């Protein structure tokens, strides 16, 4: 039963994460936090943004996907916690 629950949690995380990343990627590039996030990630990775201008889109998309998956994992974790507490309250 645990294996099914873990599989469902992973599937929910991936589906929610990629749906969120597709939504964020469809926003216009002028969306203020997006260029700042891309520049921050490239600086942290040690990539020069001027010399590697072609990498900006790739790094930006990877940053969006990773952050979306992390946000989705947090959402799934909170939902699991709420469901567990609801089940315990219903038993008593």
N, C-alpha and C positions, 0 to 999 in steps of 0.2 A: 504494500500500500504506500509505503514511503517513496518507493521508486516512481510510482504514478504521480504522486504529489510533486516530487522534485521535477519530473518531466513536464508537468503542467505549468509549474512556476517558471521553468526555463523557457517554455514555449510562449507563455504570456509576456515574459520580459522581452524576448526577441521581437515579438509582434508589436508590442507597445513601443519599444525602442525604435524600431525601423519606421513605424508610422509617424512617430514624433520627429525623427530625423528627416523624413521626406517632407513633413510640414515645414520644418525650419529651413530646409534647403530650397523650398519653393518661395520663401520670403525674398523680397528684393534685396540686392546686395547693399543698398543704402540703409538697411535696418541697422541702427547705430551700434549695437553690441557685436555684430557679426565681424566687421573688419578688425575691431579691436581684439576679439577673441583669436582670430587667425594670426594677427601680428604677435600676440602674446605667446601662442603655441609655437610659432616659428622661432621666436627669440629664445624660448625655453629649450627648444631642440637644437639651438645653435645654428640655425639656418639664416643666412643673410637674405632679407626680403628683397633687396635691390638686385643682387646678382642672381637670385633664384626666383624670379617673378613667375615662372611657369609652375612652380611648386605650390603657389599660394592656394589655388583651387583644390588641389589634392589634399594638402594639409588641412585646409578649412573643412573639407568634407569628412575627413577622418576625425577631426576634432568634434564635429557635429554628431557623427555616429557614436563615438565613445561617450560623449556627454549625454546623449539621448538614451543610450543603453543604461548608463548609471542612473539617470532619473527614472527610467522604467523599472529598474531593479528596486529602487527605493519605493516606488509606488506599489509594486507587487509585495514587498516586504510589509508595508503598512497595511495593505489589504489582508494579508495573511494574519497579521497580528490582530486586526479588528475581527476577522472571522473566528479566530481562536478564542478571543474574549467573549464573542457572542455565543459560541458553543458552550463555554463554561457557564455563562450567565443563564443560559437556557436549561442546563442540567440541574441547577439549584432551585 
